[in-house]
Structures are given as structure tokens and as C-alpha cells.
């Protein structure tokens, strides 16, 4: 059974794990969030979306 999970939820889980296990501070996570918002509104956003869509497609095409 394949459970689809959004990239935002997956990244949120990774950030929470990093905060608890690796000493990532809340301020660092906040700064990374702001960077994400700024990147989303920049001219590089379509390229980032294309790359992430391609990687997601490649990962879903793998048969384990």
C-alpha cells in the first residue's frame, strides 16, 4: 500500500526530528522557513518546482 504524503508534511517532519535530535534551534528553523517563502516568490521558483517534480516522479517510478 502506497501512502501519498505531501512534500510540506514530509519537510515538517524532518524539521521536527532535526529540532529534537540534532540540536536545530527554533530560530534556525524559522530562518529556513523565511528563506523558503522568499525563494517561492523569486524568479528561481519555477526551476525549483521543476526539479522537485522531476525528483518526485523519479522516486515514484522506482520499484523496490
CHARMM-style PDB file with segment names, atoms N, HN, CA, C and O in Angstrom:
ATOM      1  N   UNK     1       0.844  -1.178   0.000  1.00  0.00      PROA
ATOM      2  CA  UNK     1       0.000   0.000   0.000  1.00  0.00      PROA
ATOM      3  C   UNK     1       0.889   1.241   0.000  1.00  0.00      PROA
ATOM      4  O   UNK     1       1.796   1.360   0.823  1.00  0.00      PROA
ATOM      5  N   UNK     2       0.630   2.147  -0.909  1.00  0.00      PROA
ATOM      6  HN  UNK     2      -0.107   2.050  -1.578  1.00  0.00      PROA
ATOM      7  CA  UNK     2       1.406   3.373  -1.017  1.00  0.00      PROA
ATOM      8  C   UNK     2       0.593   4.500  -0.397  1.00  0.00      PROA
ATOM      9  O   UNK     2      -0.566   4.716  -0.750  1.00  0.00      PROA
ATOM     10  N   UNK     3       1.214   5.206   0.525  1.00  0.00      PROA
ATOM     11  HN  UNK     3       2.155   5.030   0.812  1.00  0.00      PROA
ATOM     12  CA  UNK     3       0.546   6.319   1.191  1.00  0.00      PROA
ATOM     13  C   UNK     3       1.111   7.621   0.655  1.00  0.00      PROA
ATOM     14  O   UNK     3       2.270   7.943   0.918  1.00  0.00      PROA
ATOM     15  N   UNK     4       0.316   8.375  -0.092  1.00  0.00      PROA
ATOM     16  HN  UNK     4      -0.625   8.113  -0.305  1.00  0.00      PROA
ATOM     17  CA  UNK     4       0.838   9.644  -0.609  1.00  0.00      PROA
ATOM     18  C   UNK     4       1.011  10.651   0.533  1.00  0.00      PROA
ATOM     19  O   UNK     4       0.136  10.789   1.388  1.00  0.00      PROA
ATOM     20  N   UNK     5       2.124  11.334   0.534  1.00  0.00      PROA
ATOM     21  HN  UNK     5       2.834  11.222  -0.160  1.00  0.00      PROA
ATOM     22  CA  UNK     5       2.395  12.319   1.574  1.00  0.00      PROA
ATOM     23  C   UNK     5       2.917  13.577   0.900  1.00  0.00      PROA
ATOM     24  O   UNK     5       3.747  13.512  -0.006  1.00  0.00      PROA
ATOM     25  N   UNK     6       2.433  14.697   1.340  1.00  0.00      PROA
ATOM     26  HN  UNK     6       1.758  14.750   2.077  1.00  0.00      PROA
ATOM     27  CA  UNK     6       2.837  15.942   0.703  1.00  0.00      PROA
ATOM     28  C   UNK     6       4.265  16.298   1.091  1.00  0.00      PROA
ATOM     29  O   UNK     6       4.742  15.924   2.163  1.00  0.00      PROA
ATOM     30  N   UNK     7       4.934  17.017   0.215  1.00  0.00      PROA
ATOM     31  HN  UNK     7       4.546  17.321  -0.655  1.00  0.00      PROA
ATOM     32  CA  UNK     7       6.317  17.423   0.473  1.00  0.00      PROA
ATOM     33  C   UNK     7       6.387  18.345   1.682  1.00  0.00      PROA
ATOM     34  O   UNK     7       7.359  18.300   2.435  1.00  0.00      PROA
ATOM     35  N   UNK     8       5.375  19.175   1.877  1.00  0.00      PROA
ATOM     36  HN  UNK     8       4.585  19.212   1.264  1.00  0.00      PROA
ATOM     37  CA  UNK     8       5.370  20.092   3.019  1.00  0.00      PROA
ATOM     38  C   UNK     8       5.304  19.323   4.337  1.00  0.00      PROA
ATOM     39  O   UNK     8       6.004  19.658   5.292  1.00  0.00      PROA
ATOM     40  N   UNK     9       4.463  18.297   4.385  1.00  0.00      PROA
ATOM     41  HN  UNK     9       3.893  18.025   3.609  1.00  0.00      PROA
ATOM     42  CA  UNK     9       4.351  17.482   5.606  1.00  0.00      PROA
ATOM     43  C   UNK     9       5.653  16.723   5.849  1.00  0.00      PROA
ATOM     44  O   UNK     9       6.117  16.628   6.985  1.00  0.00      PROA
ATOM     45  N   UNK    10       6.232  16.191   4.796  1.00  0.00      PROA
ATOM     46  HN  UNK    10       5.854  16.268   3.873  1.00  0.00      PROA
ATOM     47  CA  UNK    10       7.494  15.467   4.925  1.00  0.00      PROA
ATOM     48  C   UNK    10       8.601  16.385   5.439  1.00  0.00      PROA
ATOM     49  O   UNK    10       9.365  16.000   6.325  1.00  0.00      PROA
ATOM     50  N   UNK    11       8.691  17.592   4.891  1.00  0.00      PROA
ATOM     51  HN  UNK    11       8.071  17.905   4.171  1.00  0.00      PROA
ATOM     52  CA  UNK    11       9.707  18.544   5.348  1.00  0.00      PROA
ATOM     53  C   UNK    11       9.452  18.982   6.785  1.00  0.00      PROA
ATOM     54  O   UNK    11      10.396  19.181   7.550  1.00  0.00      PROA
ATOM     55  N   UNK    12       8.185  19.131   7.154  1.00  0.00      PROA
ATOM     56  HN  UNK    12       7.419  18.969   6.533  1.00  0.00      PROA
ATOM     57  CA  UNK    12       7.857  19.482   8.541  1.00  0.00      PROA
ATOM     58  C   UNK    12       8.318  18.385   9.500  1.00  0.00      PROA
ATOM     59  O   UNK    12       8.867  18.678  10.562  1.00  0.00      PROA
ATOM     60  N   UNK    13       8.099  17.147   9.136  1.00  0.00      PROA
ATOM     61  HN  UNK    13       7.653  16.909   8.274  1.00  0.00      PROA
ATOM     62  CA  UNK    13       8.541  16.025   9.975  1.00  0.00      PROA
ATOM     63  C   UNK    13      10.061  16.029  10.098  1.00  0.00      PROA
ATOM     64  O   UNK    13      10.595  15.804  11.184  1.00  0.00      PROA
ATOM     65  N   UNK    14      10.758  16.282   8.996  1.00  0.00      PROA
ATOM     66  HN  UNK    14      10.324  16.464   8.114  1.00  0.00      PROA
ATOM     67  CA  UNK    14      12.221  16.327   9.036  1.00  0.00      PROA
ATOM     68  C   UNK    14      12.705  17.437   9.954  1.00  0.00      PROA
ATOM     69  O   UNK    14      13.648  17.241  10.720  1.00  0.00      PROA
ATOM     70  N   UNK    15      12.066  18.609   9.884  1.00  0.00      PROA
ATOM     71  HN  UNK    15      11.300  18.768   9.261  1.00  0.00      PROA
ATOM     72  CA  UNK    15      12.469  19.733  10.743  1.00  0.00      PROA
ATOM     73  C   UNK    15      12.230  19.403  12.209  1.00  0.00      PROA
ATOM     74  O   UNK    15      13.071  19.709  13.054  1.00  0.00      PROA
ATOM     75  N   UNK    16      11.100  18.787  12.523  1.00  0.00      PROA
ATOM     76  HN  UNK    16      10.417  18.538  11.836  1.00  0.00      PROA
ATOM     77  CA  UNK    16      10.818  18.423  13.917  1.00  0.00      PROA
ATOM     78  C   UNK    16      11.842  17.423  14.429  1.00  0.00      PROA
ATOM     79  O   UNK    16      12.326  17.549  15.554  1.00  0.00      PROA
ATOM     80  N   UNK    17      12.176  16.429  13.610  1.00  0.00      PROA
ATOM     81  HN  UNK    17      11.782  16.326  12.696  1.00  0.00      PROA
ATOM     82  CA  UNK    17      13.187  15.443  14.019  1.00  0.00      PROA
ATOM     83  C   UNK    17      14.536  16.129  14.228  1.00  0.00      PROA
ATOM     84  O   UNK    17      15.229  15.845  15.205  1.00  0.00      PROA
ATOM     85  N   UNK    18      14.911  17.019  13.327  1.00  0.00      PROA
ATOM     86  HN  UNK    18      14.348  17.249  12.533  1.00  0.00      PROA
ATOM     87  CA  UNK    18      16.183  17.733  13.482  1.00  0.00      PROA
ATOM     88  C   UNK    18      16.188  18.605  14.733  1.00  0.00      PROA
ATOM     89  O   UNK    18      17.218  18.728  15.396  1.00  0.00      PROA
ATOM     90  N   UNK    19      15.055  19.208  15.059  1.00  0.00      PROA
ATOM     91  HN  UNK    19      14.219  19.108  14.520  1.00  0.00      PROA
ATOM     92  CA  UNK    19      14.993  20.043  16.261  1.00  0.00      PROA
ATOM     93  C   UNK    19      15.170  19.194  17.523  1.00  0.00      PROA
ATOM     94  O   UNK    19      15.811  19.622  18.483  1.00  0.00      PROA
ATOM     95  N   UNK    20      14.603  18.008  17.509  1.00  0.00      PROA
ATOM     96  HN  UNK    20      14.081  17.661  16.730  1.00  0.00      PROA
ATOM     97  CA  UNK    20      14.670  17.153  18.709  1.00  0.00      PROA
ATOM     98  C   UNK    20      15.983  16.393  18.826  1.00  0.00      PROA
ATOM     99  O   UNK    20      16.504  16.230  19.930  1.00  0.00      PROA
ATOM    100  N   UNK    21      16.521  15.929  17.715  1.00  0.00      PROA
ATOM    101  HN  UNK    21      16.097  16.062  16.819  1.00  0.00      PROA
ATOM    102  CA  UNK    21      17.682  15.044  17.767  1.00  0.00      PROA
ATOM    103  C   UNK    21      19.015  15.717  17.479  1.00  0.00      PROA
ATOM    104  O   UNK    21      20.031  15.346  18.067  1.00  0.00      PROA
ATOM    105  N   UNK    22      19.030  16.688  16.597  1.00  0.00      PROA
ATOM    106  HN  UNK    22      18.205  16.990  16.120  1.00  0.00      PROA
ATOM    107  CA  UNK    22      20.306  17.247  16.146  1.00  0.00      PROA
ATOM    108  C   UNK    22      20.590  18.643  16.670  1.00  0.00      PROA
ATOM    109  O   UNK    22      21.576  19.266  16.277  1.00  0.00      PROA
ATOM    110  N   UNK    23      19.748  19.129  17.539  1.00  0.00      PROA
ATOM    111  HN  UNK    23      18.947  18.623  17.858  1.00  0.00      PROA
ATOM    112  CA  UNK    23      20.014  20.430  18.133  1.00  0.00      PROA
ATOM    113  C   UNK    23      19.665  21.618  17.256  1.00  0.00      PROA
ATOM    114  O   UNK    23      20.167  22.720  17.478  1.00  0.00      PROA
ATOM    115  N   UNK    24      18.808  21.408  16.259  1.00  0.00      PROA
ATOM    116  HN  UNK    24      18.400  20.513  16.079  1.00  0.00      PROA
ATOM    117  CA  UNK    24      18.363  22.534  15.438  1.00  0.00      PROA
ATOM    118  C   UNK    24      17.502  23.437  16.305  1.00  0.00      PROA
ATOM    119  O   UNK    24      16.535  22.986  16.918  1.00  0.00      PROA
ATOM    120  N   UNK    25      17.851  24.686  16.351  1.00  0.00      PROA
ATOM    121  HN  UNK    25      18.637  25.053  15.853  1.00  0.00      PROA
ATOM    122  CA  UNK    25      17.116  25.635  17.183  1.00  0.00      PROA
ATOM    123  C   UNK    25      15.893  26.156  16.423  1.00  0.00      PROA
ATOM    124  O   UNK    25      15.862  26.157  15.192  1.00  0.00      PROA
ATOM    125  N   UNK    26      14.904  26.592  17.171  1.00  0.00      PROA
ATOM    126  HN  UNK    26      14.929  26.591  18.171  1.00  0.00      PROA
ATOM    127  CA  UNK    26      13.687  27.131  16.576  1.00  0.00      PROA
ATOM    128  C   UNK    26      13.971  28.312  15.674  1.00  0.00      PROA
ATOM    129  O   UNK    26      13.321  28.480  14.642  1.00  0.00      PROA
ATOM    130  N   UNK    27      14.950  29.142  16.059  1.00  0.00      PROA
ATOM    131  HN  UNK    27      15.478  29.006  16.897  1.00  0.00      PROA
ATOM    132  CA  UNK    27      15.323  30.292  15.259  1.00  0.00      PROA
ATOM    133  C   UNK    27      15.861  29.861  13.896  1.00  0.00      PROA
ATOM    134  O   UNK    27      15.564  30.493  12.882  1.00  0.00      PROA
ATOM    135  N   UNK    28      16.646  28.793  13.871  1.00  0.00      PROA
ATOM    136  HN  UNK    28      16.887  28.280  14.695  1.00  0.00      PROA
ATOM    137  CA  UNK    28      17.192  28.292  12.607  1.00  0.00      PROA
ATOM    138  C   UNK    28      16.061  27.785  11.701  1.00  0.00      PROA
ATOM    139  O   UNK    28      16.043  28.055  10.500  1.00  0.00      PROA
ATOM    140  N   UNK    29      15.129  27.055  12.295  1.00  0.00      PROA
ATOM    141  HN  UNK    29      15.143  26.836  13.271  1.00  0.00      PROA
ATOM    142  CA  UNK    29      14.002  26.551  11.514  1.00  0.00      PROA
ATOM    143  C   UNK    29      13.171  27.708  10.966  1.00  0.00      PROA
ATOM    144  O   UNK    29      12.701  27.655   9.830  1.00  0.00      PROA
ATOM    145  N   UNK    30      12.992  28.747  11.769  1.00  0.00      PROA
ATOM    146  HN  UNK    30      13.374  28.790  12.692  1.00  0.00      PROA
ATOM    147  CA  UNK    30      12.243  29.925  11.326  1.00  0.00      PROA
ATOM    148  C   UNK    30      12.956  30.619  10.178  1.00  0.00      PROA
ATOM    149  O   UNK    30      12.319  31.038   9.212  1.00  0.00      PROA
ATOM    150  N   UNK    31      14.270  30.743  10.275  1.00  0.00      PROA
ATOM    151  HN  UNK    31      14.788  30.402  11.060  1.00  0.00      PROA
ATOM    152  CA  UNK    31      15.048  31.380   9.212  1.00  0.00      PROA
ATOM    153  C   UNK    31      14.952  30.569   7.916  1.00  0.00      PROA
ATOM    154  O   UNK    31      14.849  31.142   6.832  1.00  0.00      PROA
ATOM    155  N   UNK    32      14.987  29.251   8.027  1.00  0.00      PROA
ATOM    156  HN  UNK    32      15.071  28.786   8.908  1.00  0.00      PROA
ATOM    157  CA  UNK    32      14.844  28.397   6.839  1.00  0.00      PROA
ATOM    158  C   UNK    32      13.451  28.532   6.227  1.00  0.00      PROA
ATOM    159  O   UNK    32      13.302  28.501   5.005  1.00  0.00      PROA
ATOM    160  N   UNK    33      12.439  28.682   7.071  1.00  0.00      PROA
ATOM    161  HN  UNK    33      12.561  28.707   8.063  1.00  0.00      PROA
ATOM    162  CA  UNK    33      11.079  28.888   6.582  1.00  0.00      PROA
ATOM    163  C   UNK    33      10.972  30.195   5.819  1.00  0.00      PROA
ATOM    164  O   UNK    33      10.373  30.245   4.745  1.00  0.00      PROA
ATOM    165  N   UNK    34      11.550  31.250   6.370  1.00  0.00      PROA
ATOM    166  HN  UNK    34      12.037  31.209   7.243  1.00  0.00      PROA
ATOM    167  CA  UNK    34      11.547  32.532   5.673  1.00  0.00      PROA
ATOM    168  C   UNK    34      12.281  32.439   4.338  1.00  0.00      PROA
ATOM    169  O   UNK    34      11.830  32.993   3.336  1.00  0.00      PROA
ATOM    170  N   UNK    35      13.396  31.747   4.329  1.00  0.00      PROA
ATOM    171  HN  UNK    35      13.763  31.297   5.143  1.00  0.00      PROA
ATOM    172  CA  UNK    35      14.126  31.549   3.078  1.00  0.00      PROA
ATOM    173  C   UNK    35      13.249  30.848   2.051  1.00  0.00      PROA
ATOM    174  O   UNK    35      13.256  31.214   0.875  1.00  0.00      PROA
ATOM    175  N   UNK    36      12.501  29.854   2.479  1.00  0.00      PROA
ATOM    176  HN  UNK    36      12.494  29.557   3.434  1.00  0.00      PROA
ATOM    177  CA  UNK    36      11.599  29.145   1.572  1.00  0.00      PROA
ATOM    178  C   UNK    36      10.546  30.065   0.974  1.00  0.00      PROA
ATOM    179  O   UNK    36      10.240  29.979  -0.215  1.00  0.00      PROA
ATOM    180  N   UNK    37       9.990  30.950   1.806  1.00  0.00      PROA
ATOM    181  HN  UNK    37      10.238  31.019   2.772  1.00  0.00      PROA
ATOM    182  CA  UNK    37       8.992  31.893   1.294  1.00  0.00      PROA
ATOM    183  C   UNK    37       9.613  32.866   0.306  1.00  0.00      PROA
ATOM    184  O   UNK    37       9.006  33.186  -0.716  1.00  0.00      PROA
ATOM    185  N   UNK    38      10.804  33.334   0.599  1.00  0.00      PROA
ATOM    186  HN  UNK    38      11.297  33.074   1.430  1.00  0.00      PROA
ATOM    187  CA  UNK    38      11.475  34.246  -0.327  1.00  0.00      PROA
ATOM    188  C   UNK    38      11.838  33.548  -1.640  1.00  0.00      PROA
ATOM    189  O   UNK    38      11.718  34.142  -2.711  1.00  0.00      PROA
ATOM    190  N   UNK    39      12.272  32.312  -1.562  1.00  0.00      PROA
ATOM    191  HN  UNK    39      12.370  31.829  -0.692  1.00  0.00      PROA
ATOM    192  CA  UNK    39      12.581  31.562  -2.779  1.00  0.00      PROA
ATOM    193  C   UNK    39      11.324  31.307  -3.602  1.00  0.00      PROA
ATOM    194  O   UNK    39      11.368  31.321  -4.832  1.00  0.00      PROA
ATOM    195  N   UNK    40      10.199  31.072  -2.918  1.00  0.00      PROA
ATOM    196  HN  UNK    40      10.164  31.061  -1.919  1.00  0.00      PROA
ATOM    197  CA  UNK    40       8.946  30.805  -3.628  1.00  0.00      PROA
ATOM    198  C   UNK    40       8.475  32.013  -4.419  1.00  0.00      PROA
ATOM    199  O   UNK    40       7.792  31.870  -5.433  1.00  0.00      PROA
ATOM    200  N   UNK    41       8.839  33.203  -3.957  1.00  0.00      PROA
ATOM    201  HN  UNK    41       9.394  33.319  -3.133  1.00  0.00      PROA
ATOM    202  CA  UNK    41       8.399  34.401  -4.668  1.00  0.00      PROA
ATOM    203  C   UNK    41       9.479  34.944  -5.611  1.00  0.00      PROA
ATOM    204  O   UNK    41       9.296  36.002  -6.213  1.00  0.00      PROA
ATOM    205  N   UNK    42      10.582  34.240  -5.741  1.00  0.00      PROA
ATOM    206  HN  UNK    42      10.731  33.381  -5.252  1.00  0.00      PROA
ATOM    207  CA  UNK    42      11.662  34.718  -6.598  1.00  0.00      PROA
ATOM    208  C   UNK    42      11.512  34.159  -8.010  1.00  0.00      PROA
ATOM    209  O   UNK    42      10.614  33.367  -8.295  1.00  0.00      PROA
ATOM    210  N   UNK    43      12.405  34.590  -8.873  1.00  0.00      PROA
ATOM    211  HN  UNK    43      13.135  35.233  -8.642  1.00  0.00      PROA
ATOM    212  CA  UNK    43      12.360  34.120 -10.260  1.00  0.00      PROA
ATOM    213  C   UNK    43      12.872  32.693 -10.416  1.00  0.00      PROA
ATOM    214  O   UNK    43      12.692  32.088 -11.474  1.00  0.00      PROA
ATOM    215  N   UNK    44      13.497  32.152  -9.398  1.00  0.00      PROA
ATOM    216  HN  UNK    44      13.643  32.643  -8.539  1.00  0.00      PROA
ATOM    217  CA  UNK    44      14.023  30.786  -9.467  1.00  0.00      PROA
ATOM    218  C   UNK    44      12.968  29.746  -9.059  1.00  0.00      PROA
ATOM    219  O   UNK    44      13.211  28.545  -9.176  1.00  0.00      PROA
ATOM    220  N   UNK    45      11.809  30.195  -8.584  1.00  0.00      PROA
ATOM    221  HN  UNK    45      11.612  31.171  -8.489  1.00  0.00      PROA
ATOM    222  CA  UNK    45      10.764  29.284  -8.112  1.00  0.00      PROA
ATOM    223  C   UNK    45      10.326  28.259  -9.164  1.00  0.00      PROA
ATOM    224  O   UNK    45      10.185  27.085  -8.822  1.00  0.00      PROA
ATOM    225  N   UNK    46      10.103  28.645 -10.427  1.00  0.00      PROA
ATOM    226  HN  UNK    46      10.217  29.598 -10.704  1.00  0.00      PROA
ATOM    227  CA  UNK    46       9.707  27.620 -11.413  1.00  0.00      PROA
ATOM    228  C   UNK    46      10.766  26.537 -11.616  1.00  0.00      PROA
ATOM    229  O   UNK    46      10.428  25.373 -11.832  1.00  0.00      PROA
ATOM    230  N   UNK    47      12.026  26.908 -11.549  1.00  0.00      PROA
ATOM    231  HN  UNK    47      12.300  27.854 -11.374  1.00  0.00      PROA
ATOM    232  CA  UNK    47      13.098  25.917 -11.694  1.00  0.00      PROA
ATOM    233  C   UNK    47      13.110  24.958 -10.514  1.00  0.00      PROA
ATOM    234  O   UNK    47      13.296  23.754 -10.691  1.00  0.00      PROA
ATOM    235  N   UNK    48      12.913  25.485  -9.317  1.00  0.00      PROA
ATOM    236  HN  UNK    48      12.761  26.463  -9.174  1.00  0.00      PROA
ATOM    237  CA  UNK    48      12.878  24.637  -8.121  1.00  0.00      PROA
ATOM    238  C   UNK    48      11.702  23.670  -8.208  1.00  0.00      PROA
ATOM    239  O   UNK    48      11.838  22.492  -7.878  1.00  0.00      PROA
ATOM    240  N   UNK    49      10.547  24.166  -8.651  1.00  0.00      PROA
ATOM    241  HN  UNK    49      10.436  25.123  -8.919  1.00  0.00      PROA
ATOM    242  CA  UNK    49       9.365  23.303  -8.774  1.00  0.00      PROA
ATOM    243  C   UNK    49       9.601  22.209  -9.812  1.00  0.00      PROA
ATOM    244  O   UNK    49       9.200  21.064  -9.605  1.00  0.00      PROA
ATOM    245  N   UNK    50      10.239  22.547 -10.914  1.00  0.00      PROA
ATOM    246  HN  UNK    50      10.564  23.477 -11.083  1.00  0.00      PROA
ATOM    247  CA  UNK    50      10.530  21.558 -11.954  1.00  0.00      PROA
ATOM    248  C   UNK    50      11.453  20.469 -11.435  1.00  0.00      PROA
ATOM    249  O   UNK    50      11.233  19.285 -11.689  1.00  0.00      PROA
ATOM    250  N   UNK    51      12.483  20.872 -10.711  1.00  0.00      PROA
ATOM    251  HN  UNK    51      12.662  21.834 -10.506  1.00  0.00      PROA
ATOM    252  CA  UNK    51      13.426  19.888 -10.168  1.00  0.00      PROA
ATOM    253  C   UNK    51      12.750  18.980  -9.156  1.00  0.00      PROA
ATOM    254  O   UNK    51      12.922  17.762  -9.208  1.00  0.00      PROA
ATOM    255  N   UNK    52      11.979  19.556  -8.229  1.00  0.00      PROA
ATOM    256  HN  UNK    52      11.840  20.545  -8.186  1.00  0.00      PROA
ATOM    257  CA  UNK    52      11.326  18.728  -7.208  1.00  0.00      PROA
ATOM    258  C   UNK    52      10.279  17.803  -7.833  1.00  0.00      PROA
ATOM    259  O   UNK    52      10.121  16.664  -7.394  1.00  0.00      PROA
ATOM    260  N   UNK    53       9.570  18.280  -8.847  1.00  0.00      PROA
ATOM    261  HN  UNK    53       9.698  19.205  -9.203  1.00  0.00      PROA
ATOM    262  CA  UNK    53       8.597  17.428  -9.529  1.00  0.00      PROA
ATOM    263  C   UNK    53       9.303  16.281 -10.252  1.00  0.00      PROA
ATOM    264  O   UNK    53       8.821  15.148 -10.241  1.00  0.00      PROA
ATOM    265  N   UNK    54      10.422  16.568 -10.869  1.00  0.00      PROA
ATOM    266  HN  UNK    54      10.814  17.488 -10.878  1.00  0.00      PROA
ATOM    267  CA  UNK    54      11.180  15.523 -11.568  1.00  0.00      PROA
ATOM    268  C   UNK    54      11.719  14.484 -10.590  1.00  0.00      PROA
ATOM    269  O   UNK    54      11.651  13.284 -10.857  1.00  0.00      PROA
ATOM    270  N   UNK    55      12.250  14.939  -9.469  1.00  0.00      PROA
ATOM    271  HN  UNK    55      12.305  15.914  -9.252  1.00  0.00      PROA
ATOM    272  CA  UNK    55      12.780  14.005  -8.463  1.00  0.00      PROA
ATOM    273  C   UNK    55      11.653  13.165  -7.879  1.00  0.00      PROA
ATOM    274  O   UNK    55      11.816  11.959  -7.689  1.00  0.00      PROA
ATOM    275  N   UNK    56      10.514  13.785  -7.593  1.00  0.00      PROA
ATOM    276  HN  UNK    56      10.382  14.764  -7.747  1.00  0.00      PROA
ATOM    277  CA  UNK    56       9.371  13.032  -7.055  1.00  0.00      PROA
ATOM    278  C   UNK    56       8.897  11.994  -8.062  1.00  0.00      PROA
ATOM    279  O   UNK    56       8.576  10.866  -7.687  1.00  0.00      PROA
ATOM    280  N   UNK    57       8.851  12.366  -9.335  1.00  0.00      PROA
ATOM    281  HN  UNK    57       9.111  13.282  -9.640  1.00  0.00      PROA
ATOM    282  CA  UNK    57       8.460  11.411 -10.371  1.00  0.00      PROA
ATOM    283  C   UNK    57       9.438  10.267 -10.496  1.00  0.00      PROA
ATOM    284  O   UNK    57       9.043   9.120 -10.705  1.00  0.00      PROA
ATOM    285  N   UNK    58      10.724  10.580 -10.366  1.00  0.00      PROA
ATOM    286  HN  UNK    58      11.045  11.512 -10.196  1.00  0.00      PROA
ATOM    287  CA  UNK    58      11.742   9.552 -10.441  1.00  0.00      PROA
ATOM    288  C   UNK    58      11.619   8.591  -9.241  1.00  0.00      PROA
ATOM    289  O   UNK    58      11.758   7.377  -9.394  1.00  0.00      PROA
ATOM    290  N   UNK    59      11.361   9.143  -8.064  1.00  0.00      PROA
ATOM    291  HN  UNK    59      11.249  10.129  -7.939  1.00  0.00      PROA
ATOM    292  CA  UNK    59      11.245   8.307  -6.872  1.00  0.00      PROA
ATOM    293  C   UNK    59      10.002   7.435  -6.921  1.00  0.00      PROA
ATOM    294  O   UNK    59      10.036   6.288  -6.476  1.00  0.00      PROA
ATOM    295  N   UNK    60       8.905   7.959  -7.454  1.00  0.00      PROA
ATOM    296  HN  UNK    60       8.877   8.890  -7.815  1.00  0.00      PROA
ATOM    297  CA  UNK    60       7.705   7.137  -7.551  1.00  0.00      PROA
ATOM    298  C   UNK    60       7.835   6.058  -8.613  1.00  0.00      PROA
ATOM    299  O   UNK    60       7.129   5.050  -8.566  1.00  0.00      PROA
ATOM    300  N   UNK    61       8.729   6.260  -9.563  1.00  0.00      PROA
ATOM    301  HN  UNK    61       9.302   7.078  -9.600  1.00  0.00      PROA
ATOM    302  CA  UNK    61       8.954   5.260 -10.606  1.00  0.00      PROA
ATOM    303  C   UNK    61       9.840   4.111 -10.167  1.00  0.00      PROA
ATOM    304  O   UNK    61       9.921   3.097 -10.861  1.00  0.00      PROA
ATOM    305  N   UNK    62      10.507   4.248  -9.030  1.00  0.00      PROA
ATOM    306  HN  UNK    62      10.441   5.071  -8.466  1.00  0.00      PROA
ATOM    307  CA  UNK    62      11.368   3.174  -8.546  1.00  0.00      PROA
ATOM    308  C   UNK    62      10.550   2.001  -8.031  1.00  0.00      PROA
ATOM    309  O   UNK    62       9.533   2.185  -7.362  1.00  0.00      PROA
ATOM    310  N   UNK    63      10.993   0.824  -8.341  1.00  0.00      PROA
ATOM    311  HN  UNK    63      11.819   0.675  -8.885  1.00  0.00      PROA
ATOM    312  CA  UNK    63      10.342  -0.380  -7.833  1.00  0.00      PROA
ATOM    313  C   UNK    63      11.295  -1.062  -6.879  1.00  0.00      PROA
ATOM    314  O   UNK    63      12.380  -1.501  -7.261  1.00  0.00      PROA
ATOM    315  N   UNK    64      10.869  -1.144  -5.628  1.00  0.00      PROA
ATOM    316  HN  UNK    64       9.987  -0.787  -5.318  1.00  0.00      PROA
ATOM    317  CA  UNK    64      11.734  -1.740  -4.608  1.00  0.00      PROA
ATOM    318  C   UNK    64      11.396  -3.168  -4.357  1.00  0.00      PROA
ATOM    319  OT1 UNK    64      12.031  -3.816  -3.525  1.00  0.00      PROA
TER     320      UNK     64
END
